[in-house]
Amino acid sequence: MPEPAANRAALRPAEKKKKAKFRPPEQTFEEPRYLKYLIDNDITVCVRLETNEEVCGTIEYYDSSFIRLTRRNAPNLFIFKHDIKYFYEKP
């Protein structure tokens, strides 16, 4: 005798749980490790902002919200992370 439609629908969520894949972690903590590496080794970086402006200097401090960029012959900057498009190490 076939199962009623309501019983089949009730079984579906349980079947989906069995097929669920491992979910990757949301936080890998690689960003703070990399920023600490840049600070400890005094590596010059160029920061490209969302406005396509580019500033270069060394990272002196970082927080969950911003970085402090120390520049030569120019004022130091506090740059919010949401304003950064990307940054790279200056060769």
ABEGO torsion letter per residue (X at the ends): XBBBAAAAAAAAAAAAAAABBBBBBABAGAAAAAAAAAAAAGBBBBBBBAAGBBBBEBBABBBAABBBBBBBGBBBBBBBAAABABBBBBX
